[in-house]
Amino acid sequence: GAVVSQHPSRVICKSGTSVKIECRSLDFQATTMFWYRQFPKQSLMLMATSNEGSKATYEQGVEKDKFLINHASLTLSTLTVTSAHPEDSSFYICSATLPGTANTGELFFGEGSRLTVL
Amino acid sequence: SQQGEEDPQALSIQEGENATMNCSYKTSINNLQWYRQNSGRGLVHLILIRSNEREKHSGRLRVTLDTSKKSSSLLITASRAADTASYFCATMKGAGGTSYGKLTFGQGTILTVHP
């Protein structure tokens, strides 16, 4: 149980285009999902908290117009990198918590999506 | 400020040896968690230790927490080549406020276990 699926695992796009990454909780309903970004050989940086049915909460320094997050259902959150540029190239990882454990429990992570912007 | 700093940054050992990784943090926490990440993959939860716990075991893993020193250690006993991965500690702050449910990750320790 508690499987999080992320798609696509790899994407290459041209500068100026937009890319959508999907994060699905396969066997549970996730009212809250988290989006992280990871540079090579570095730690995970929290970008935003995605709440079902409401606006995402972005961390300081993260451009909300650049990284659009939509959490339209209890099992799906999407991250859209708009007008992507080479500096947006990174590893993006989503995670979710089981219902009722958001403030105490473990996170379940997707496999990550490696974005390369040419 | 950096929460969850780990040392060593890299650790190389032989199969069968024990591996110890340390994590320090700066603010009060609700719990501390350890995760493993294979290269280019997502993270896998290993173990969670609450602020009122001092030690926890799970299979070959042993985690300690010293809240007075704001530090934790992860011990992997009898290591195997398959344990080769990056290991991250992550801290969760107390209930309430804007930190609800957020984990702050350390820089990680890259463990290499040679067969």
Boltz contact constraints between the chains, C-beta under 6 A:
constraints:
  - contact:
      token1: [A, 43]
      token2: [B, 105]
      max_distance: 6.0
  - contact:
      token1: [A, 43]
      token2: [B, 107]
      max_distance: 6.0
  - contact:
      token1: [A, 43]
      token2: [B, 108]
      max_distance: 6.0
  - contact:
      token1: [A, 44]
      token2: [B, 105]
      max_distance: 6.0
  - contact:
      token1: [A, 93]
      token2: [B, 42]
      max_distance: 6.0
  - contact:
      token1: [A, 102]
      token2: [B, 101]
      max_distance: 6.0
  - contact:
      token1: [A, 103]
      token2: [B, 95]
      max_distance: 6.0
  - contact:
      token1: [A, 103]
      token2: [B, 100]
      max_distance: 6.0
  - contact:
      token1: [A, 103]
      token2: [B, 101]
      max_distance: 6.0
  - contact:
      token1: [A, 106]
      token2: [B, 45]
      max_distance: 6.0
  - contact:
      token1: [A, 106]
      token2: [B, 48]
      max_distance: 6.0
  - contact:
      token1: [A, 109]
      token2: [B, 42]
      max_distance: 6.0
  - contact:
      token1: [A, 109]
      token2: [B, 43]
      max_distance: 6.0
  - contact:
      token1: [A, 110]
      token2: [B, 42]
      max_distance: 6.0
  - contact:
      token1: [A, 111]
      token2: [B, 41]
      max_distance: 6.0
  - contact:
      token1: [A, 111]
      token2: [B, 42]
      max_distance: 6.0
  - contact:
      token1: [A, 112]
      token2: [B, 42]
      max_distance: 6.0
